[in-house]
Every structure is written in C-alpha cells, then in structure tokens.
C-alpha cells in the first residue's frame, strides 16, 4: 500500500533473516516471527512499531538474583522453566505470569 508493507507478509533481510507476520506502514506490527538465516527463531510474539513487545517462546532472562531459562509469555516466565539463583539454589518446574506454580523442584 503506497509502496509500504501492510497486512500479512514475509520479508527477507540482507543478512538472510526472515520475518513472517503482520505489517503496518512498513513496520512489524501484530503477531509475527523473526528467524535467522538457518531458520532458528530469534523472536516470536506480538510486535508494535517494529519491536517485539510481547515475546512468546523459550528465552533466558537475567534477574538481579539469578538467571531464568524457559518459556515466557508477555515478558514473564510462563510454562516450563528453571531459575538458578546466584547462591546456587534453583527451581525447575511450572510457572504462570512470572510466579512458580504447579509441579516443580527446588534445590
């Protein structure tokens, strides 16, 4: 539309990465996924103004007291994941909205 990407589409970048999803006035906007040249997911979720504001998928998040690795949704641990605290303790199990819930093991 007027020479700009709008609606559902795919863009292949010069570095070989690919974005597949929704566009609005040449910016990633809505649901979409960005993959590297090998097809591995870099970022997936909801995009606004070319930024993934609500990522979904497996990520690593560094907190002040430890490191979380696992599934996230809306920038919060949700699903299966593990946090390893700086003192060596860890929790591996289920998360919902950033809180430990359901089954898990604390060591």
C-alpha positions as CSV (number, residue, x, y, z in Angstrom):
1,X,0.0,0.0,0.0
2,X,1.6,3.2,-1.2
3,X,4.9,1.3,-1.5
4,X,4.9,0.2,2.1
5,X,4.3,-3.2,3.7
6,X,0.8,-3.6,5.1
7,X,-1.1,-6.7,6.2
8,X,0.3,-10.3,6.3
9,X,3.6,-10.8,4.6
10,X,7.2,-12.1,4.6
11,X,10.4,-10.0,4.4
12,X,13.8,-11.5,3.8
13,X,16.6,-9.2,5.1
14,X,20.1,-8.7,3.6
15,X,21.7,-10.8,6.4
16,X,19.4,-13.8,5.5
17,X,17.0,-13.4,8.4
18,X,13.2,-13.6,7.7
19,X,10.2,-12.0,9.3
20,X,6.8,-13.6,8.7
21,X,3.8,-11.9,10.1
22,X,1.8,-8.7,10.2
23,X,2.9,-5.3,8.9
24,X,1.6,-1.8,9.3
25,X,3.1,1.1,7.3
26,X,6.4,-0.8,6.8
27,X,6.8,-1.8,10.4
28,X,6.3,-5.2,12.1
29,X,3.0,-4.9,13.9
30,X,0.8,-7.7,15.3
31,X,1.7,-11.4,15.5
32,X,4.9,-12.5,13.8
33,X,8.1,-14.4,14.0
34,X,11.7,-13.4,13.1
35,X,14.1,-16.2,12.2
36,X,17.8,-16.2,11.4
37,X,19.2,-17.4,8.1
38,X,19.2,-21.1,9.3
39,X,15.5,-20.9,10.3
40,X,16.0,-20.7,14.1
41,X,13.6,-18.4,15.9
42,X,15.1,-15.2,17.1
43,X,11.9,-13.5,18.3
44,X,8.3,-14.6,18.2
45,X,5.2,-12.9,19.6
46,X,3.3,-9.6,19.3
47,X,5.1,-6.7,17.6
48,X,4.4,-2.9,17.9
49,X,6.3,-0.3,15.9
50,X,8.9,-2.9,14.8
51,X,9.7,-4.2,18.3
52,X,8.6,-7.5,19.8
53,X,6.7,-6.2,22.9
54,X,5.1,-9.5,24.0
55,X,7.5,-12.3,23.2
56,X,6.5,-15.9,23.3
57,X,8.8,-18.9,23.4
58,X,11.9,-20.0,25.1
59,X,14.2,-17.3,26.5
60,X,16.9,-16.5,29.0
61,X,16.2,-13.6,31.4
62,X,18.8,-12.2,33.8
63,X,17.4,-11.0,37.1
64,X,19.3,-9.3,39.9
65,X,19.2,-12.5,42.0
66,X,19.6,-15.2,39.2
67,X,19.0,-16.4,35.7
68,X,15.8,-17.8,34.3
69,X,15.7,-20.1,31.2
70,X,12.5,-21.4,29.8
71,X,9.2,-20.4,28.3
72,X,7.9,-16.9,28.5
73,X,4.7,-15.0,27.5
74,X,4.1,-11.3,27.9
75,X,7.8,-11.0,29.1
76,X,7.1,-13.2,32.1
77,X,8.0,-16.8,32.9
78,X,5.0,-18.9,31.9
79,X,5.1,-22.7,31.2
80,X,8.2,-24.8,32.0
81,X,11.4,-23.2,33.1
82,X,14.3,-23.0,35.5
83,X,15.8,-20.3,37.6
84,X,19.3,-20.6,39.1
85,X,19.9,-18.2,41.9
86,X,23.3,-16.6,42.5
87,X,23.7,-18.6,45.7
88,X,23.5,-21.8,43.7
89,X,19.9,-22.7,44.6
90,X,17.5,-23.4,41.8
91,X,13.8,-24.0,41.0
92,X,12.8,-26.0,38.0
93,X,9.1,-26.5,37.1
94,X,5.9,-24.8,36.1
95,X,5.4,-21.0,36.0
96,X,2.4,-18.7,35.4
97,X,2.6,-15.0,35.0
98,X,6.1,-14.9,36.5
99,X,5.3,-17.0,39.6
100,X,6.2,-20.5,40.5
101,X,3.1,-22.7,40.3
102,X,2.1,-26.3,39.9
103,X,4.8,-29.0,40.0
104,X,8.4,-28.2,40.4
105,X,11.6,-29.0,42.3
106,X,13.6,-26.6,44.5
107,X,17.2,-27.5,45.1
